Amino acid sequence: MSSEHSTLRTYGGFVAGIAVVVALFFLLRTANDSVALGALVGGLLVMALLAVAVWRSRHGTATAALARSAAGVADERDADVMRRTLAVGGSTSMMWLPGALVAIVLGADPMIAVTIALYGQLATLVVAYIVTERRS
Amino acid sequence: MQNDVRALREALGLSQGALGAALGVSRQTIQSIEVGKYDPSLPLAIRIARYFGQSVEGIFHVE
């Protein structure tokens, strides 16, 4: 892939990501202002962190597989780290989501159950990434 | 899998970053290969071997 193609894809990804965050904000605002604001702030924070990661990768100062992958300049080890991390995330999602469903069926507050499942999934991904990065 | 990448690189006076740039991978990938944490793909192993003018089995050794 040419660097121009990679840059175009990265910018396109940013624009699409921000568009999704903003659209999600307006969609959620019709139901719950607090959740909508949380999604907006969280989404924009993630986009800002990705922008920093991409900038560092393009300037050769990024040391993390995640940063290089986000910038579209991942090498084979970076791709392997991301693949293994996402494999763990995918397989553990089959624990978090049914867990939330069971909790709801047993009478737990759906919002709390889904929120715990979401943050549990995110935490699993973060831990899986850190462990995989350190071990490979 | 053990390898002689570090010794070969140091013999040429190259940094990990310089070798990585020459091979099209990151400094971290070179570091991981040198300490045996990451086994390179066959294409990368061949690129490494060609870079040092040796065979793949001359650089990488099965324990």
N, CA and C atoms of all chains as a GROMACS GRO file, in nm:
protein
  597
    1MET      N    1   0.084  -0.120   0.000
    1MET     CA    2   0.000   0.000   0.000
    1MET      C    3   0.087   0.124   0.000
    2SER      N    4   0.055   0.224  -0.086
    2SER     CA    5   0.134   0.345  -0.091
    2SER      C    6   0.108   0.430   0.032
    3SER      N    7   0.205   0.520   0.064
    3SER     CA    8   0.187   0.604   0.183
    3SER      C    9   0.072   0.701   0.162
    4GLU      N   10   0.050   0.744   0.033
    4GLU     CA   11  -0.063   0.835   0.007
    4GLU      C   12  -0.195   0.764   0.036
    5HIS      N   13  -0.202   0.637  -0.006
    5HIS     CA   14  -0.324   0.558   0.018
    5HIS      C   15  -0.346   0.541   0.167
    6SER      N   16  -0.235   0.512   0.239
    6SER     CA   17  -0.244   0.492   0.384
    6SER      C   18  -0.290   0.621   0.453
    7THR      N   19  -0.234   0.736   0.411
    7THR     CA   20  -0.272   0.865   0.470
    7THR      C   21  -0.418   0.895   0.443
    8LEU      N   22  -0.460   0.869   0.319
    8LEU     CA   23  -0.600   0.894   0.282
    8LEU      C   24  -0.693   0.806   0.365
    9ARG      N   25  -0.655   0.682   0.383
    9ARG     CA   26  -0.737   0.589   0.461
    9ARG      C   27  -0.744   0.635   0.607
   10THR      N   28  -0.632   0.682   0.660
   10THR     CA   29  -0.630   0.729   0.799
   10THR      C   30  -0.720   0.850   0.817
   11TYR      N   31  -0.707   0.949   0.726
   11TYR     CA   32  -0.792   1.069   0.737
   11TYR      C   33  -0.940   1.030   0.720
   12GLY      N   34  -0.965   0.941   0.626
   12GLY     CA   35  -1.103   0.895   0.605
   12GLY      C   36  -1.158   0.828   0.730
   13GLY      N   37  -1.073   0.750   0.797
   13GLY     CA   38  -1.113   0.684   0.920
   13GLY      C   39  -1.146   0.784   1.029
   14PHE      N   40  -1.066   0.891   1.037
   14PHE     CA   41  -1.092   0.995   1.138
   14PHE      C   42  -1.224   1.065   1.113
   15VAL      N   43  -1.246   1.102   0.988
   15VAL     CA   44  -1.370   1.172   0.954
   15VAL      C   45  -1.490   1.081   0.984
   16ALA      N   46  -1.478   0.955   0.944
   16ALA     CA   47  -1.588   0.861   0.969
   16ALA      C   48  -1.609   0.840   1.118
   17GLY      N   49  -1.500   0.830   1.193
   17GLY     CA   50  -1.508   0.810   1.338
   17GLY      C   51  -1.577   0.926   1.406
   18ILE      N   52  -1.539   1.049   1.371
   18ILE     CA   53  -1.602   1.167   1.432
   18ILE      C   54  -1.748   1.176   1.391
   19ALA      N   55  -1.777   1.143   1.267
   19ALA     CA   56  -1.917   1.145   1.221
   19ALA      C   57  -2.002   1.046   1.300
   20VAL      N   58  -1.946   0.927   1.326
   20VAL     CA   59  -2.020   0.826   1.404
   20VAL      C   60  -2.043   0.875   1.546
   21VAL      N   61  -1.940   0.936   1.607
   21VAL     CA   62  -1.953   0.985   1.745
   21VAL      C   63  -2.061   1.093   1.754
   22VAL      N   64  -2.058   1.187   1.660
   22VAL     CA   65  -2.156   1.297   1.662
   22VAL      C   66  -2.297   1.242   1.636
   23ALA      N   67  -2.308   1.151   1.539
   23ALA     CA   68  -2.440   1.093   1.510
   23ALA      C   69  -2.493   1.016   1.630
   24LEU      N   70  -2.403   0.944   1.698
   24LEU     CA   71  -2.443   0.868   1.817
   24LEU      C   72  -2.490   0.963   1.927
   25PHE      N   73  -2.421   1.077   1.939
   25PHE     CA   74  -2.460   1.176   2.040
   25PHE      C   75  -2.604   1.224   2.016
   26PHE      N   76  -2.633   1.261   1.891
   26PHE     CA   77  -2.768   1.312   1.862
   26PHE      C   78  -2.874   1.202   1.877
   27LEU      N   79  -2.836   1.079   1.843
   27LEU     CA   80  -2.930   0.968   1.856
   27LEU      C   81  -2.960   0.940   2.004
   28LEU      N   82  -2.854   0.937   2.086
   28LEU     CA   83  -2.872   0.906   2.228
   28LEU      C   84  -2.941   1.021   2.302
   29ARG      N   85  -2.923   1.142   2.252
   29ARG     CA   86  -2.980   1.259   2.322
   29ARG      C   87  -3.132   1.254   2.325
   30THR      N   88  -3.189   1.183   2.227
   30THR     CA   89  -3.335   1.172   2.225
   30THR      C   90  -3.386   1.084   2.339
   31ALA      N   91  -3.294   1.001   2.395
   31ALA     CA   92  -3.336   0.910   2.502
   31ALA      C   93  -3.280   0.949   2.638
   32ASN      N   94  -3.151   0.988   2.640
   32ASN     CA   95  -3.088   1.016   2.769
   32ASN      C   96  -2.973   1.115   2.748
   33ASP      N   97  -2.988   1.236   2.802
   33ASP     CA   98  -2.886   1.341   2.783
   33ASP      C   99  -2.752   1.301   2.843
   34SER      N  100  -2.756   1.240   2.960
   34SER     CA  101  -2.632   1.207   3.030
   34SER      C  102  -2.551   1.102   2.953
   35VAL      N  103  -2.619   0.999   2.906
   35VAL     CA  104  -2.552   0.895   2.828
   35VAL      C  105  -2.498   0.954   2.697
   36ALA      N  106  -2.577   1.042   2.635
   36ALA     CA  107  -2.534   1.104   2.509
   36ALA      C  108  -2.407   1.186   2.530
   37LEU      N  109  -2.404   1.264   2.638
   37LEU     CA  110  -2.286   1.345   2.666
   37LEU      C  111  -2.165   1.257   2.695
   38GLY      N  112  -2.188   1.149   2.768
   38GLY     CA  113  -2.079   1.056   2.797
   38GLY      C  114  -2.023   0.994   2.670
   39ALA      N  115  -2.112   0.956   2.579
   39ALA     CA  116  -2.068   0.898   2.452
   39ALA      C  117  -1.990   1.000   2.370
   40LEU      N  118  -2.036   1.125   2.372
   40LEU     CA  119  -1.968   1.230   2.295
   40LEU      C  120  -1.828   1.256   2.351
   41VAL      N  121  -1.820   1.275   2.481
   41VAL     CA  122  -1.690   1.304   2.543
   41VAL      C  123  -1.595   1.185   2.528
   42GLY      N  124  -1.646   1.065   2.557
   42GLY     CA  125  -1.563   0.946   2.544
   42GLY      C  126  -1.517   0.922   2.401
   43GLY      N  127  -1.610   0.938   2.307
   43GLY     CA  128  -1.576   0.918   2.167
   43GLY      C  129  -1.473   1.015   2.116
   44LEU      N  130  -1.493   1.143   2.152
   44LEU     CA  131  -1.397   1.245   2.107
   44LEU      C  132  -1.261   1.227   2.174
   45LEU      N  133  -1.263   1.180   2.299
   45LEU     CA  134  -1.136   1.154   2.368
   45LEU      C  135  -1.059   1.042   2.298
   46VAL      N  136  -1.130   0.937   2.260
   46VAL     CA  137  -1.066   0.826   2.187
   46VAL      C  138  -1.010   0.875   2.054
   47MET      N  139  -1.088   0.959   1.984
   47MET     CA  140  -1.040   1.011   1.855
   47MET      C  141  -0.916   1.098   1.874
   48ALA      N  142  -0.914   1.176   1.984
   48ALA     CA  143  -0.797   1.261   2.012
   48ALA      C  144  -0.675   1.175   2.042
   49LEU      N  145  -0.695   1.068   2.121
   49LEU     CA  146  -0.583   0.979   2.152
   49LEU      C  147  -0.531   0.910   2.026
   50LEU      N  148  -0.624   0.872   1.939
   50LEU     CA  149  -0.582   0.810   1.812
   50LEU      C  150  -0.504   0.909   1.727
   51ALA      N  151  -0.547   1.037   1.729
   51ALA     CA  152  -0.478   1.139   1.650
   51ALA      C  153  -0.334   1.154   1.699
   52VAL      N  154  -0.316   1.153   1.832
   52VAL     CA  155  -0.181   1.163   1.888
   52VAL      C  156  -0.098   1.041   1.846
   53ALA      N  157  -0.161   0.923   1.854
   53ALA     CA  158  -0.091   0.800   1.817
   53ALA      C  159  -0.048   0.804   1.670
   54VAL      N  160  -0.137   0.850   1.585
   54VAL     CA  161  -0.104   0.858   1.442
   54VAL      C  162   0.009   0.957   1.419
   55TRP      N  163   0.000   1.073   1.485
   55TRP     CA  164   0.104   1.176   1.469
   55TRP      C  165   0.239   1.122   1.511
   56ARG      N  166   0.243   1.050   1.626
   56ARG     CA  167   0.370   0.995   1.674
   56ARG      C  168   0.423   0.888   1.580
   57SER      N  169   0.333   0.809   1.524
   57SER     CA  170   0.377   0.704   1.430
   57SER      C  171   0.436   0.765   1.304
   58ARG      N  172   0.368   0.867   1.254
   58ARG     CA  173   0.416   0.931   1.130
   58ARG      C  174   0.549   1.002   1.152
   59HIS      N  175   0.578   1.040   1.277
   59HIS     CA  176   0.704   1.107   1.306
   59HIS      C  177   0.808   1.012   1.365
   60GLY      N  178   0.775   0.882   1.362
   60GLY     CA  179   0.873   0.782   1.402
   60GLY      C  180   0.899   0.772   1.550
   61THR      N  181   0.812   0.832   1.634
   61THR     CA  182   0.838   0.826   1.778
   61THR      C  183   0.745   0.729   1.850
   62ALA      N  184   0.653   0.669   1.779
   62ALA     CA  185   0.560   0.575   1.843
   62ALA      C  186   0.630   0.444   1.874
   63THR      N  187   0.608   0.392   1.993
   63THR     CA  188   0.672   0.266   2.030
   63THR      C  189   0.569   0.156   2.048
   64ALA      N  190   0.442   0.187   2.031
   64ALA     CA  191   0.338   0.088   2.057
   64ALA      C  192   0.277   0.034   1.928
   65ALA      N  193   0.248  -0.096   1.932
   65ALA     CA  194   0.186  -0.159   1.816
   65ALA      C  195   0.051  -0.095   1.785
   66LEU      N  196  -0.020  -0.056   1.890
   66LEU     CA  197  -0.152   0.006   1.870
   66LEU      C  198  -0.140   0.138   1.794
   67ALA      N  199  -0.040   0.218   1.830
   67ALA     CA  200  -0.021   0.348   1.764
   67ALA      C  201   0.012   0.329   1.617
   68ARG      N  202   0.102   0.236   1.590
   68ARG     CA  203   0.140   0.213   1.449
   68ARG      C  204   0.025   0.152   1.370
   69SER      N  205  -0.053   0.067   1.436
   69SER     CA  206  -0.169   0.009   1.367
   69SER      C  207  -0.271   0.117   1.335
   70ALA      N  208  -0.295   0.207   1.432
   70ALA     CA  209  -0.391   0.315   1.410
   70ALA      C  210  -0.346   0.407   1.298
   71ALA      N  211  -0.214   0.422   1.284
   71ALA     CA  212  -0.160   0.510   1.181
   71ALA      C  213  -0.149   0.441   1.046
   72GLY      N  214  -0.179   0.313   1.042
   72GLY     CA  215  -0.171   0.240   0.915
   72GLY      C  216  -0.030   0.205   0.875
   73VAL      N  217   0.063   0.204   0.973
   73VAL     CA  218   0.203   0.172   0.940
   73VAL      C  219   0.250   0.050   1.021
   74ALA      N  220   0.155  -0.039   1.053
   74ALA     CA  221   0.189  -0.157   1.133
   74ALA      C  222   0.276  -0.253   1.054
   75ASP      N  223   0.374  -0.312   1.123
   75ASP     CA  224   0.450  -0.420   1.059
   75ASP      C  225   0.390  -0.554   1.102
   76GLU      N  226   0.457  -0.664   1.068
   76GLU     CA  227   0.395  -0.795   1.093
   76GLU      C  228   0.378  -0.825   1.241
   77ARG      N  229   0.472  -0.779   1.326
   77ARG     CA  230   0.457  -0.803   1.470
   77ARG      C  231   0.341  -0.722   1.526
   78ASP      N  232   0.329  -0.597   1.483
   78ASP     CA  233   0.218  -0.513   1.528
   78ASP      C  234   0.085  -0.580   1.492
   79ALA      N  235   0.076  -0.628   1.368
   79ALA     CA  236  -0.048  -0.693   1.323
   79ALA      C  237  -0.076  -0.817   1.406
   80ASP      N  238   0.030  -0.890   1.441
   80ASP     CA  239   0.014  -1.011   1.522
   80ASP      C  240  -0.036  -0.975   1.662
   81VAL      N  241   0.020  -0.868   1.720
   81VAL     CA  242  -0.024  -0.823   1.853
   81VAL      C  243  -0.171  -0.784   1.849
   82MET      N  244  -0.210  -0.708   1.748
   82MET     CA  245  -0.350  -0.664   1.739
   82MET      C  246  -0.443  -0.782   1.715
   83ARG      N  247  -0.400  -0.877   1.630
   83ARG     CA  248  -0.483  -0.993   1.599
   83ARG      C  249  -0.509  -1.076   1.725
   84ARG      N  250  -0.402  -1.097   1.804
   84ARG     CA  251  -0.416  -1.178   1.926
   84ARG      C  252  -0.500  -1.104   2.030
   85THR      N  253  -0.481  -0.972   2.038
   85THR     CA  254  -0.560  -0.893   2.133
   85THR      C  255  -0.708  -0.901   2.098
   86LEU      N  256  -0.740  -0.881   1.970
   86LEU     CA  257  -0.880  -0.883   1.928
   86LEU      C  258  -0.940  -1.024   1.939
   87ALA      N  259  -0.855  -1.125   1.924
   87ALA     CA  260  -0.904  -1.263   1.941
   87ALA      C  261  -0.949  -1.285   2.085
   88VAL      N  262  -0.870  -1.234   2.179
   88VAL     CA  263  -0.908  -1.245   2.320
   88VAL      C  264  -1.036  -1.165   2.345
   89GLY      N  265  -1.040  -1.042   2.290
   89GLY     CA  266  -1.159  -0.959   2.307
   89GLY      C  267  -1.284  -1.024   2.250
   90GLY      N  268  -1.270  -1.084   2.133
   90GLY     CA  269  -1.385  -1.149   2.070
   90GLY      C  270  -1.434  -1.268   2.149
   91SER      N  271  -1.339  -1.349   2.195
   91SER     CA  272  -1.381  -1.470   2.268
   91SER      C  273  -1.438  -1.435   2.405
   92THR      N  274  -1.384  -1.331   2.472
   92THR     CA  275  -1.437  -1.297   2.604
   92THR      C  276  -1.569  -1.220   2.594
   93SER      N  277  -1.599  -1.164   2.476
   93SER     CA  278  -1.728  -1.095   2.462
   93SER      C  279  -1.842  -1.196   2.480
   94MET      N  280  -1.811  -1.324   2.452
   94MET     CA  281  -1.913  -1.428   2.469
   94MET      C  282  -1.934  -1.461   2.616
   95MET      N  283  -1.852  -1.399   2.702
   95MET     CA  284  -1.873  -1.413   2.846
   95MET      C  285  -1.944  -1.290   2.901
   96TRP      N  286  -1.900  -1.170   2.856
   96TRP     CA  287  -1.956  -1.046   2.910
   96TRP      C  288  -2.102  -1.025   2.870
   97LEU      N  289  -2.133  -1.045   2.743
   97LEU     CA  290  -2.270  -1.017   2.698
   97LEU      C  291  -2.374  -1.115   2.754
   98PRO      N  292  -2.350  -1.247   2.747
   98PRO     CA  293  -2.446  -1.338   2.812
   98PRO      C  294  -2.453  -1.314   2.962
   99GLY      N  295  -2.340  -1.274   3.023
   99GLY     CA  296  -2.341  -1.243   3.166
   99GLY      C  297  -2.436  -1.129   3.197
  100ALA      N  298  -2.430  -1.025   3.112
  100ALA     CA  299  -2.521  -0.911   3.132
  100ALA      C  300  -2.666  -0.955   3.112
  101LEU      N  301  -2.689  -1.039   3.012
  101LEU     CA  302  -2.825  -1.086   2.984
  101LEU      C  303  -2.880  -1.166   3.102
  102VAL      N  304  -2.798  -1.254   3.156
  102VAL     CA  305  -2.841  -1.333   3.272
  102VAL      C  306  -2.872  -1.241   3.390
  103ALA      N  307  -2.786  -1.140   3.411
  103ALA     CA  308  -2.807  -1.047   3.522
  103ALA      C  309  -2.940  -0.973   3.506
  104ILE      N  310  -2.970  -0.933   3.381
  104ILE     CA  311  -3.096  -0.861   3.356
  104ILE      C  312  -3.216  -0.953   3.381
  105VAL      N  313  -3.205  -1.076   3.334
  105VAL     CA  314  -3.314  -1.172   3.355
  105VAL      C  315  -3.336  -1.196   3.504
  106LEU      N  316  -3.228  -1.192   3.581
  106LEU     CA  317  -3.239  -1.215   3.725
  106LEU      C  318  -3.281  -1.089   3.802
  107GLY      N  319  -3.304  -0.980   3.727
  107GLY     CA  320  -3.359  -0.861   3.792
  107GLY      C  321  -3.265  -0.744   3.806
  108ALA      N  322  -3.144  -0.753   3.751
  108ALA     CA  323  -3.051  -0.640   3.761
  108ALA      C  324  -3.099  -0.524   3.673
  109ASP      N  325  -3.060  -0.403   3.709
  109ASP     CA  326  -3.092  -0.287   3.627
  109ASP      C  327  -3.022  -0.302   3.491
  110PRO      N  328  -3.099  -0.300   3.382
  110PRO     CA  329  -3.039  -0.322   3.249
  110PRO      C  330  -2.926  -0.224   3.218
  111MET      N  331  -2.944  -0.097   3.254
  111MET     CA  332  -2.841   0.004   3.226
  111MET      C  333  -2.710  -0.030   3.297
  112ILE      N  334  -2.722  -0.069   3.423
  112ILE     CA  335  -2.602  -0.104   3.500
  112ILE      C  336  -2.537  -0.231   3.445
  113ALA      N  337  -2.619  -0.331   3.413
  113ALA     CA  338  -2.565  -0.458   3.362
  113ALA      C  339  -2.491  -0.437   3.230
  114VAL      N  340  -2.552  -0.359   3.140
  114VAL     CA  341  -2.488  -0.335   3.009
  114VAL      C  342  -2.363  -0.250   3.026
  115THR      N  343  -2.368  -0.152   3.118
  115THR     CA  344  -2.251  -0.067   3.141
  115THR      C  345  -2.134  -0.150   3.195
  116ILE      N  346  -2.164  -0.240   3.289
  116ILE     CA  347  -2.058  -0.326   3.344
  116ILE      C  348  -2.001  -0.415   3.234
  117ALA      N  349  -2.089  -0.469   3.148
  117ALA     CA  350  -2.042  -0.554   3.039
  117ALA      C  351  -1.952  -0.475   2.943
  118LEU      N  352  -1.993  -0.351   2.914
  118LEU     CA  353  -1.915  -0.267   2.822
  118LEU      C  354  -1.777  -0.237   2.878
  119TYR      N  355  -1.774  -0.191   3.003
  119TYR     CA  356  -1.645  -0.156   3.063
  119TYR      C  357  -1.561  -0.281   3.090
  120GLY      N  358  -1.628  -0.392   3.121
  120GLY     CA  359  -1.555  -0.516   3.138
  120GLY      C  360  -1.488  -0.559   3.008
  121GLN      N  361  -1.561  -0.543   2.899
  121GLN     CA  362  -1.506  -0.576   2.768
  121GLN      C  363  -1.387  -0.487   2.734
  122LEU      N  364  -1.403  -0.357   2.761
  122LEU     CA  365  -1.293  -0.263   2.735
  122LEU      C  366  -1.171  -0.297   2.820
  123ALA      N  367  -1.195  -0.326   2.947
  123ALA     CA  368  -1.083  -0.361   3.037
  123ALA      C  369  -1.014  -0.487   2.989
  124THR      N  370  -1.092  -0.584   2.942
  124THR     CA  371  -1.035  -0.709   2.891
  124THR      C  372  -0.944  -0.681   2.771
  125LEU      N  373  -0.991  -0.594   2.682
  125LEU     CA  374  -0.911  -0.559   2.564
  125LEU      C  375  -0.781  -0.491   2.604
  126VAL      N  376  -0.791  -0.398   2.700
  126VAL     CA  377  -0.672  -0.323   2.742
  126VAL      C  378  -0.569  -0.418   2.804
  127VAL      N  379  -0.616  -0.505   2.894
  127VAL     CA  380  -0.524  -0.600   2.958
  127VAL      C  381  -0.465  -0.696   2.855
  128ALA      N  382  -0.550  -0.746   2.766
  128ALA     CA  383  -0.503  -0.840   2.663
  128ALA      C  384  -0.396  -0.774   2.576
  129TYR      N  385  -0.419  -0.647   2.542
  129TYR     CA  386  -0.321  -0.576   2.459
  129TYR      C  387  -0.188  -0.561   2.533
  130ILE      N  388  -0.194  -0.516   2.659
  130ILE     CA  389  -0.070  -0.492   2.735
  130ILE      C  390   0.008  -0.623   2.750
  131VAL      N  391  -0.063  -0.730   2.785
  131VAL     CA  392   0.005  -0.860   2.805
  131VAL      C  393   0.066  -0.910   2.674
  132THR      N  394  -0.013  -0.900   2.567
  132THR     CA  395   0.037  -0.948   2.436
  132THR      C  396   0.155  -0.866   2.388
  133GLU      N  397   0.147  -0.735   2.406
  133GLU     CA  398   0.257  -0.647   2.364
  133GLU      C  399   0.385  -0.679   2.440
  134ARG      N  400   0.373  -0.707   2.569
  134ARG     CA  401   0.492  -0.734   2.650
  134ARG      C  402   0.550  -0.872   2.621
  135ARG      N  403   0.465  -0.965   2.580
  135ARG     CA  404   0.512  -1.102   2.560
  135ARG      C  405   0.559  -1.130   2.417
  136SER      N  406   0.542  -1.035   2.328
  136SER     CA  407   0.584  -1.062   2.190
  136SER      C  408   0.671  -0.951   2.135
  137MET      N  409   1.269  -1.985   1.950
  137MET     CA  410   1.376  -2.002   1.851
  137MET      C  411   1.486  -1.899   1.877
  138GLN      N  412   1.609  -1.945   1.882
  138GLN     CA  413   1.720  -1.853   1.904
  138GLN      C  414   1.775  -1.804   1.770
  139ASN      N  415   1.847  -1.693   1.776
  139ASN     CA  416   1.902  -1.639   1.651
  139ASN      C  417   2.026  -1.556   1.678
  140ASP      N  418   2.095  -1.524   1.569
  140ASP     CA  419   2.220  -1.448   1.580
  140ASP      C  420   2.201  -1.304   1.531
  141VAL      N  421   2.078  -1.256   1.529
  141VAL     CA  422   2.052  -1.124   1.472
  141VAL      C  423   2.127  -1.015   1.548
  142ARG      N  424   2.125  -1.022   1.680
  142ARG     CA  425   2.191  -0.916   1.758
  142ARG      C  426   2.342  -0.913   1.727
  143ALA      N  427   2.404  -1.030   1.727
  143ALA     CA  428   2.549  -1.036   1.701
  143ALA      C  429   2.581  -0.983   1.562
  144LEU      N  430   2.502  -1.023   1.463
  144LEU     CA  431   2.525  -0.978   1.326
  144LEU      C  432   2.504  -0.827   1.313
  145ARG      N  433   2.399  -0.780   1.378
  145ARG     CA  434   2.370  -0.635   1.373
  145ARG      C  435   2.484  -0.555   1.438
  146GLU      N  436   2.526  -0.601   1.556
  146GLU     CA  437   2.631  -0.527   1.626
  146GLU      C  438   2.764  -0.534   1.552
  147ALA      N  439   2.786  -0.646   1.481
  147ALA     CA  440   2.909  -0.657   1.402
  147ALA      C  441   2.914  -0.552   1.292
  148LEU      N  442   2.796  -0.513   1.244
  148LEU     CA  443   2.790  -0.410   1.138
  148LEU      C  444   2.778  -0.270   1.198
  149GLY      N  445   2.771  -0.262   1.330
  149GLY     CA  446   2.760  -0.131   1.396
  149GLY      C  447   2.626  -0.064   1.373
  150LEU      N  448   2.522  -0.146   1.356
  150LEU     CA  449   2.388  -0.090   1.329
  150LEU      C  450   2.307  -0.081   1.458
  151SER      N  451   2.222   0.019   1.466
  151SER     CA  452   2.126   0.026   1.576
  151SER      C  453   2.006  -0.060   1.538
  152GLN      N  454   1.925  -0.092   1.638
  152GLN     CA  455   1.802  -0.168   1.610
  152GLN      C  456   1.711  -0.089   1.517
  153GLY      N  457   1.706   0.040   1.539
  153GLY     CA  458   1.622   0.125   1.454
  153GLY      C  459   1.668   0.126   1.309
  154ALA      N  460   1.800   0.131   1.291
  154ALA     CA  461   1.854   0.135   1.154
  154ALA      C  462   1.828   0.003   1.083
  155LEU      N  463   1.846  -0.108   1.154
  155LEU     CA  464   1.818  -0.238   1.092
  155LEU      C  465   1.669  -0.251   1.060
  156GLY      N  466   1.586  -0.206   1.154
  156GLY     CA  467   1.442  -0.210   1.130
  156GLY      C  468   1.404  -0.130   1.008
  157ALA      N  469   1.461  -0.011   0.997
  157ALA     CA  470   1.430   0.074   0.881
  157ALA      C  471   1.474   0.007   0.751
  158ALA      N  472   1.589  -0.060   0.755
  158ALA     CA  473   1.638  -0.127   0.635
  158ALA      C  474   1.550  -0.245   0.596
  159LEU      N  475   1.487  -0.307   0.696
  159LEU     CA  476   1.404  -0.425   0.670
  159LEU      C  477   1.256  -0.392   0.660
  160GLY      N  478   1.221  -0.267   0.688
  160GLY     CA  479   1.081  -0.226   0.679
  160GLY      C  480   0.997  -0.268   0.797
  161VAL      N  481   1.060  -0.280   0.915
  161VAL     CA  482   0.986  -0.311   1.038
  161VAL      C  483   1.027  -0.213   1.146
  162SER      N  484   0.958  -0.218   1.259
  162SER     CA  485   0.986  -0.124   1.367
  162SER      C  486   1.106  -0.168   1.450
  163ARG      N  487   1.162  -0.073   1.526
  163ARG     CA  488   1.271  -0.106   1.618
  163ARG      C  489   1.225  -0.211   1.719
  164GLN      N  490   1.099  -0.201   1.762
  164GLN     CA  491   1.048  -0.296   1.861
  164GLN      C  492   1.045  -0.438   1.805
  165THR      N  493   1.016  -0.450   1.677
  165THR     CA  494   1.013  -0.583   1.616
  165THR      C  495   1.153  -0.644   1.614
  166ILE      N  496   1.252  -0.562   1.579
  166ILE     CA  497   1.390  -0.612   1.581
  166ILE      C  498   1.429  -0.654   1.723
  167GLN      N  499   1.394  -0.571   1.820
  167GLN     CA  500   1.428  -0.601   1.960
  167GLN      C  501   1.362  -0.733   2.003
  168SER      N  502   1.235  -0.750   1.966
  168SER     CA  503   1.163  -0.872   2.005
  168SER      C  504   1.222  -0.996   1.938
  169ILE      N  505   1.264  -0.981   1.813
  169ILE     CA  506   1.328  -1.094   1.743
  169ILE      C  507   1.460  -1.129   1.812
  170GLU      N  508   1.538  -1.027   1.846
  170GLU     CA  509   1.670  -1.052   1.905
  170GLU      C  510   1.661  -1.126   2.039
  171VAL      N  511   1.561  -1.091   2.119
  171VAL     CA  512   1.550  -1.157   2.250
  171VAL      C  513   1.468  -1.286   2.243
  172GLY      N  514   1.420  -1.319   2.123
  172GLY     CA  515   1.348  -1.445   2.105
  172GLY      C  516   1.202  -1.442   2.145
  173LYS      N  517   1.148  -1.321   2.167
  173LYS     CA  518   1.006  -1.312   2.202
  173LYS      C  519   0.917  -1.326   2.081
  174TYR      N  520   0.970  -1.289   1.965
  174TYR     CA  521   0.888  -1.293   1.843
  174TYR      C  522   0.965  -1.367   1.734
  175ASP      N  523   0.900  -1.466   1.677
  175ASP     CA  524   0.959  -1.537   1.563
  175ASP      C  525   0.909  -1.473   1.435
  176PRO      N  526   1.001  -1.424   1.353
  176PRO     CA  527   0.958  -1.354   1.231
  176PRO      C  528   0.890  -1.449   1.133
  177SER      N  529   0.809  -1.391   1.046
  177SER     CA  530   0.750  -1.471   0.938
  177SER      C  531   0.862  -1.518   0.845
  178LEU      N  532   0.831  -1.616   0.762
  178LEU     CA  533   0.934  -1.666   0.669
  178LEU      C  534   0.983  -1.555   0.575
  179PRO      N  535   0.892  -1.472   0.519
  179PRO     CA  536   0.943  -1.364   0.432
  179PRO      C  537   1.038  -1.269   0.505
  180LEU      N  538   1.006  -1.235   0.630
  180LEU     CA  539   1.095  -1.144   0.704
  180LEU      C  540   1.226  -1.214   0.739
  181ALA      N  541   1.218  -1.342   0.776
  181ALA     CA  542   1.340  -1.418   0.806
  181ALA      C  543   1.431  -1.422   0.682
  182ILE      N  544   1.370  -1.438   0.566
  182ILE     CA  545   1.450  -1.440   0.442
  182ILE      C  546   1.512  -1.302   0.417
  183ARG      N  547   1.434  -1.196   0.442
  183ARG     CA  548   1.489  -1.061   0.423
  183ARG      C  549   1.607  -1.036   0.518
  184ILE      N  550   1.593  -1.085   0.642
  184ILE     CA  551   1.701  -1.069   0.738
  184ILE      C  552   1.825  -1.146   0.690
  185ALA      N  553   1.802  -1.269   0.647
  185ALA     CA  554   1.915  -1.351   0.602
  185ALA      C  555   1.985  -1.288   0.482
  186ARG      N  556   1.906  -1.241   0.388
  186ARG     CA  557   1.964  -1.176   0.269
  186ARG      C  558   2.040  -1.050   0.307
  187TYR      N  559   1.986  -0.976   0.403
  187TYR     CA  560   2.051  -0.851   0.446
  187TYR      C  561   2.190  -0.880   0.499
  188PHE      N  562   2.203  -0.990   0.574
  188PHE     CA  563   2.333  -1.022   0.633
  188PHE      C  564   2.414  -1.117   0.543
  189GLY      N  565   2.359  -1.152   0.428
  189GLY     CA  566   2.432  -1.238   0.334
  189GLY      C  567   2.448  -1.380   0.384
  190GLN      N  568   2.350  -1.427   0.459
  190GLN     CA  569   2.358  -1.564   0.511
  190GLN      C  570   2.228  -1.638   0.478
  191SER      N  571   2.227  -1.768   0.513
  191SER     CA  572   2.104  -1.845   0.496
  191SER      C  573   2.016  -1.828   0.619
  192VAL      N  574   1.888  -1.857   0.604
  192VAL     CA  575   1.795  -1.847   0.717
  192VAL      C  576   1.840  -1.939   0.830
  193GLU      N  577   1.873  -2.064   0.794
  193GLU     CA  578   1.912  -2.159   0.901
  193GLU      C  579   2.049  -2.126   0.959
  194GLY      N  580   2.123  -2.040   0.893
  194GLY     CA  581   2.251  -1.995   0.948
  194GLY      C  582   2.233  -1.890   1.057
  195ILE      N  583   2.116  -1.826   1.056
  195ILE     CA  584   2.089  -1.719   1.155
  195ILE      C  585   1.993  -1.766   1.262
  196PHE      N  586   1.891  -1.841   1.221
  196PHE     CA  587   1.788  -1.886   1.316
  196PHE      C  588   1.811  -2.033   1.351
  197HIS      N  589   1.806  -2.062   1.481
  197HIS     CA  590   1.835  -2.198   1.528
  197HIS      C  591   1.720  -2.250   1.614
  198VAL      N  592   1.673  -2.369   1.578
  198VAL     CA  593   1.570  -2.432   1.661
  198VAL      C  594   1.638  -2.483   1.787
  199GLU      N  595   1.578  -2.450   1.902
  199GLU     CA  596   1.640  -2.487   2.031
  199GLU      C  597   1.641  -2.638   2.049
   0.00000   0.00000   0.00000
